[in-house]
Amino acid sequence: MKQARRHGRDRTTTPDPEWRTSGASSRRLELDRQSDQLEELRRELSPEEQNLLALRIDQQLSWEEVATVLPSAGEPPSVAMLRKRFERLKERIARMALPSAPARRTFL
C-alpha cells in the first residue's frame, strides 16, 4: 500500500475496502429505490404510454423502429409525432413524481 505525506503525517492513498463496499452498497440501494419508484409511476400510465416507454427505453429501439411496432389507426405514426408524445410523457412522469416526494425528481 502506497503512503502519502501531507502536513507531516503519513496517510494511505488507498481507501479502506470496507468503506468502498459500504459506499457501493448505499449507491445500489438508492438505485433500487429509484427503480421501484419509477415502476410505481409506470403502473399509473396508460397501456399506450407504457408501450412507448418500453420500446424506446427498455428495448432501446430507434424512433423508426418504434413507429413500425406501435399500432395506430390507419397508417403508422410519424417519427415527429412519437418524439413529441415521448417528450410530453417525460414531462407528465416528472409532474407525477413531484407532489409526493421531492427526492423523486431525479427520474428523468
BELTAFEN-V874796 format. One record per backbone hydrogen bond with DSSP energy under -1.0 kcal/mol. CO is the residue of the C=O (numbers start at 1). NH is the residue of the N-H. E is the energy in kcal/mol with one decimal. If there is no record, write none. Layout:
co=CO nh=NH e=E
co=CO nh=NH e=E
This chain:
co=2 nh=13 e=-1.4
co=4 nh=11 e=-2.4
co=6 nh=9 e=-1.7
co=9 nh=6 e=-2.0
co=11 nh=4 e=-2.8
co=16 nh=20 e=-1.7
co=17 nh=21 e=-2.1
co=18 nh=22 e=-2.2
co=19 nh=23 e=-2.3
co=20 nh=24 e=-2.4
co=21 nh=25 e=-2.5
co=22 nh=26 e=-2.1
co=23 nh=27 e=-1.9
co=24 nh=28 e=-2.2
co=25 nh=29 e=-2.3
co=26 nh=30 e=-2.0
co=27 nh=31 e=-2.4
co=28 nh=32 e=-2.5
co=29 nh=33 e=-2.3
co=30 nh=34 e=-2.5
co=31 nh=35 e=-2.4
co=32 nh=36 e=-2.4
co=33 nh=37 e=-2.2
co=34 nh=38 e=-2.5
co=35 nh=39 e=-2.2
co=36 nh=40 e=-1.9
co=37 nh=41 e=-2.0
co=38 nh=42 e=-2.6
co=39 nh=43 e=-1.8
co=42 nh=45 e=-1.4
co=46 nh=50 e=-2.5
co=47 nh=51 e=-2.4
co=48 nh=52 e=-2.2
co=49 nh=53 e=-2.3
co=50 nh=54 e=-2.6
co=51 nh=55 e=-2.8
co=52 nh=56 e=-2.4
co=53 nh=57 e=-2.8
co=53 nh=58 e=-1.2
co=54 nh=59 e=-2.6
co=55 nh=61 e=-2.5
co=62 nh=66 e=-2.5
co=63 nh=67 e=-2.3
co=64 nh=68 e=-1.4
co=65 nh=69 e=-1.6
co=66 nh=70 e=-2.8
co=73 nh=75 e=-1.0
co=78 nh=82 e=-2.1
co=79 nh=83 e=-2.6
co=80 nh=84 e=-2.2
co=81 nh=85 e=-2.4
co=82 nh=86 e=-2.6
co=83 nh=87 e=-2.4
co=84 nh=88 e=-2.4
co=85 nh=89 e=-2.2
co=86 nh=90 e=-2.5
co=87 nh=91 e=-2.1
co=88 nh=92 e=-2.4
co=89 nh=93 e=-2.6
co=90 nh=94 e=-2.2
co=91 nh=95 e=-2.3
co=92 nh=96 e=-2.5
co=93 nh=97 e=-1.8
co=94 nh=98 e=-1.4
co=97 nh=101 e=-1.1
co=101 nh=104 e=-1.9
co=102 nh=105 e=-1.5
co=104 nh=107 e=-1.1
